[in-house]
C-alpha cells in the first residue's frame, strides 16, 4: 500500500515536472517572438515617454512571484513622480499622466513584462503579480494563487478583469492553479486579444485605479481578534 502511494507520488511529480518544462518552453518561445514583433512599438513608446514624461521610462517595483518570492516587475511608467506634482501628496488617480492613460487603456504599459517572462520570473499566463503587502491579507485559500508563476494575463483577466471584486479574482486565480493545462493557457491567450482590443474592464467599476485589497472579511475578523487578544494581554500585564 505504501509502495503504491510512493509510486503515485513519483508519477504525479514527474507529470508536474513535464508540464512545467512544456510551459517554460512555450513562455520562452512566445515571449521572444512577441518582443521581436512589438519591438517597433516598444521603441516608439520608450521614445515618446522620454519626451513627454522624462526619466525614468520604466516603472520598477518588487512583487511576490512563485511561492511568494519577490522579483522586480517591469512596466512602462504611467504616473508622474511624487515630486513632479506641486510637491504635495496626491492620489494615484491624479498622478496618472495623459500618456499613461493611453498606455493603460491599450495595455501597452504591460509589454516590458515580457522581459520578466524571459528571465523566468513570470509566465505569459498566470495570476497577476500584486503588491507584497497583500501576502499578509490573503486567506490560506487565496494564498494558493502563488503556487504558480504570475502572468501577464490570466483566467481572471479574461473573465472580468478589474470589474471583478478581489474575492472573485482570487477565486478565479485558484481555479486556474487547480485546472491548468496547456490548452487552457492557449485559450486564455486568444481570449486576451479581443479583451485588449475592446479595452474591456480596464477600470475598476468606474475607478481609474483598482482599490487596494485590505483583506477578505474572514481575514479582517482574524486580525481584529488577534489585535484584541494582544491588547488584553498587555492590559493584564499592566494591572
C-alpha positions as CSV (number, residue, x, y, z in Angstrom):
1,X,0.0,0.0,0.0
2,X,2.8,2.4,1.0
3,X,4.8,1.5,-2.1
4,X,1.8,2.1,-4.3
5,X,1.3,5.5,-2.8
6,X,5.0,6.4,-3.3
7,X,4.8,5.3,-6.9
8,X,1.7,7.5,-7.4
9,X,3.6,10.4,-5.8
10,X,6.5,9.9,-8.2
11,X,4.2,9.8,-11.2
12,X,2.4,13.0,-10.0
13,X,5.8,14.7,-9.5
14,X,7.0,13.6,-13.0
15,X,3.8,14.8,-14.6
16,X,4.1,18.2,-12.9
17,X,7.7,18.5,-14.0
18,X,6.9,17.7,-17.6
19,X,4.1,20.3,-17.6
20,X,6.4,22.9,-16.1
21,X,9.0,22.2,-18.8
22,X,6.4,22.5,-21.5
23,X,5.0,25.7,-20.1
24,X,8.5,27.2,-19.7
25,X,9.5,26.3,-23.3
26,X,6.2,27.9,-24.5
27,X,6.9,31.1,-22.5
28,X,10.4,31.5,-23.8
29,X,9.4,30.9,-27.4
30,X,6.3,33.1,-27.3
31,X,8.0,35.9,-25.2
32,X,11.0,36.1,-27.6
33,X,8.7,36.2,-30.6
34,X,6.4,38.9,-29.1
35,X,9.4,41.1,-28.2
36,X,10.6,40.9,-31.8
37,X,7.1,41.5,-33.1
38,X,6.4,44.5,-30.8
39,X,10.0,45.9,-30.9
40,X,9.0,49.0,-33.1
41,X,6.1,49.7,-30.6
42,X,8.4,49.2,-27.6
43,X,11.0,51.7,-29.1
44,X,8.2,54.1,-30.0
45,X,6.6,54.1,-26.6
46,X,10.0,54.5,-24.9
47,X,10.9,57.5,-27.0
48,X,7.5,59.1,-26.6
49,X,7.6,58.5,-22.8
50,X,11.1,60.1,-22.6
51,X,9.9,63.2,-24.4
52,X,6.5,63.6,-22.6
53,X,7.3,62.3,-19.2
54,X,11.1,62.3,-18.8
55,X,13.0,59.7,-16.9
56,X,12.6,57.1,-15.7
57,X,10.9,55.4,-18.6
58,X,10.2,52.2,-16.7
59,X,8.3,51.6,-13.5
60,X,10.1,49.0,-11.3
61,X,8.6,47.5,-8.2
62,X,9.1,44.4,-6.1
63,X,6.2,42.0,-6.4
64,X,5.8,38.5,-5.0
65,X,6.1,35.7,-7.5
66,X,6.1,31.9,-7.4
67,X,5.8,30.8,-3.7
68,X,5.8,34.5,-2.7
69,X,9.4,35.0,-3.7
70,X,9.9,38.7,-4.7
71,X,11.1,39.8,-8.1
72,X,11.4,43.2,-9.8
73,X,8.4,43.9,-12.1
74,X,9.0,46.0,-15.2
75,X,6.3,48.2,-16.8
76,X,6.3,51.4,-18.7
77,X,5.8,54.3,-16.2
78,X,2.3,55.7,-16.4
79,X,2.3,58.1,-13.4
80,X,4.0,61.3,-12.6
81,X,6.6,61.1,-9.8
82,X,5.5,62.4,-6.5
83,X,7.9,65.4,-6.6
84,X,6.5,66.4,-10.0
85,X,3.0,67.2,-8.7
86,X,3.3,70.5,-6.9
87,X,5.3,68.9,-4.2
88,X,2.2,67.8,-2.3
89,X,0.8,64.2,-1.8
90,X,-1.8,63.3,-4.4
91,X,-3.8,60.2,-5.1
92,X,-2.6,57.6,-7.6
93,X,-5.5,58.5,-9.9
94,X,-4.4,62.2,-10.0
95,X,-0.8,61.1,-10.8
96,X,-1.7,59.2,-14.0
97,X,-0.4,61.2,-16.9
98,X,-2.3,61.7,-20.2
99,X,0.2,59.4,-22.0
100,X,-0.1,57.0,-19.1
101,X,-3.9,56.8,-19.5
102,X,-3.4,55.9,-23.1
103,X,-0.8,53.2,-22.3
104,X,-3.1,51.7,-19.6
105,X,-6.2,51.7,-21.9
106,X,-4.2,49.9,-24.6
107,X,-2.4,47.6,-22.0
108,X,0.9,48.6,-23.7
109,X,2.3,49.5,-20.3
110,X,2.5,45.8,-19.6
111,X,4.8,45.0,-22.6
112,X,8.1,45.2,-20.6
113,X,6.9,42.3,-18.5
114,X,7.9,40.1,-21.5
115,X,11.4,40.6,-20.1
116,X,10.3,39.2,-16.8
117,X,9.0,36.2,-18.7
118,X,12.3,35.7,-20.4
119,X,14.0,35.9,-17.0
120,X,11.8,33.1,-15.7
121,X,10.2,35.4,-13.1
122,X,6.8,35.4,-14.8
123,X,4.8,33.4,-17.2
124,X,2.7,34.6,-20.1
125,X,-0.4,33.2,-18.4
126,X,-1.0,33.2,-14.7
127,X,-2.4,35.2,-11.8
128,X,-1.4,38.8,-11.9
129,X,1.5,39.8,-9.6
130,X,0.1,42.1,-6.9
131,X,1.6,44.1,-4.0
132,X,3.9,42.4,-1.4
133,X,1.7,43.7,1.5
134,X,-1.2,41.6,0.2
135,X,0.6,38.4,1.2
136,X,-0.4,39.0,4.8
137,X,-4.0,39.8,3.9
138,X,-4.8,36.6,1.9
139,X,-6.8,33.7,3.4
140,X,-4.9,30.4,3.1
141,X,-7.0,29.6,0.0
142,X,-6.3,32.9,-1.7
143,X,-2.6,32.5,-1.0
144,X,-2.6,29.4,-3.2
145,X,-2.5,31.8,-6.2
146,X,1.2,31.8,-5.6
147,X,1.6,28.1,-6.3
148,X,2.3,29.1,-9.9
149,X,4.3,31.9,-11.6
150,X,2.4,35.2,-12.0
151,X,1.4,36.1,-15.5
152,X,0.9,39.0,-17.9
153,X,-2.7,37.8,-18.5
154,X,-4.7,35.2,-16.7
155,X,-8.1,33.5,-16.2
156,X,-9.4,36.4,-14.1
157,X,-8.3,38.9,-16.7
158,X,-10.4,37.3,-19.4
159,X,-13.4,36.8,-17.0
160,X,-14.0,40.3,-15.9
161,X,-10.6,41.8,-15.1
162,X,-10.8,44.9,-12.9
163,X,-14.7,44.8,-12.9
164,X,-14.4,41.8,-10.5
165,X,-14.2,42.1,-6.8
166,X,-10.9,41.0,-5.2
167,X,-12.5,37.8,-3.9
168,X,-13.9,36.9,-7.3
169,X,-10.4,37.5,-8.9
170,X,-8.7,35.3,-6.3
171,X,-11.2,32.5,-6.7
172,X,-10.6,32.5,-10.5
173,X,-6.8,32.5,-9.8
174,X,-7.0,29.5,-7.6
175,X,-9.3,27.8,-10.1
176,X,-6.6,28.3,-12.7
177,X,-4.0,26.8,-10.4
178,X,-6.1,23.6,-9.9
179,X,-7.1,23.3,-13.6
180,X,-4.1,24.3,-15.5
181,X,-3.4,22.7,-18.9
182,X,-1.5,23.9,-21.9
183,X,-4.8,24.1,-23.8
184,X,-6.2,26.4,-21.1
185,X,-3.2,28.7,-21.5
186,X,-3.8,28.9,-25.3
187,X,-7.5,29.6,-24.7
188,X,-6.6,32.4,-22.3
189,X,-4.1,33.9,-24.7
190,X,-6.6,34.0,-27.6
191,X,-9.3,35.4,-25.3
192,X,-7.0,38.2,-24.2
193,X,-6.7,39.6,-27.7
194,X,-10.3,40.8,-28.1
195,X,-10.3,42.0,-24.4
196,X,-7.3,44.2,-25.1
197,X,-8.7,45.5,-28.4
198,X,-12.0,46.4,-26.9
199,X,-10.4,47.7,-23.7
200,X,-13.0,45.7,-21.7
201,X,-13.0,46.2,-17.9
202,X,-9.8,48.2,-17.9
203,X,-11.0,50.3,-15.0
204,X,-12.5,49.0,-11.7
205,X,-16.2,49.7,-11.7
206,X,-15.9,53.4,-12.5
207,X,-12.5,54.0,-10.8
208,X,-9.3,54.7,-12.7
209,X,-7.3,52.7,-10.1
210,X,-8.3,49.3,-8.6
211,X,-9.0,49.9,-4.9
212,X,-6.4,48.3,-2.6
213,X,-7.1,44.9,-1.2
214,X,-7.5,45.2,2.5
215,X,-8.3,41.6,3.2
216,X,-11.4,39.5,3.0
217,X,-14.0,39.6,5.8
218,X,-12.7,36.4,7.4
219,X,-9.1,37.8,7.3
220,X,-10.1,41.1,8.9
221,X,-12.0,39.3,11.6
222,X,-9.0,37.2,12.4
223,X,-6.7,40.2,12.5
224,X,-9.2,42.1,14.8
225,X,-9.4,39.1,17.2
226,X,-5.5,38.9,17.3
227,X,-5.3,42.6,17.9
228,X,-7.8,42.4,20.7
229,X,-6.0,39.5,22.3
230,X,-2.7,41.4,22.3
231,X,-4.5,44.4,23.8
232,X,-6.0,42.2,26.6
233,X,-2.6,40.5,27.3
234,X,-0.9,43.9,27.5
235,X,-3.7,45.2,29.9
236,X,-3.3,42.2,32.1
237,X,0.4,42.8,32.4
238,X,-0.1,46.4,33.3
239,X,-2.6,45.5,36.1
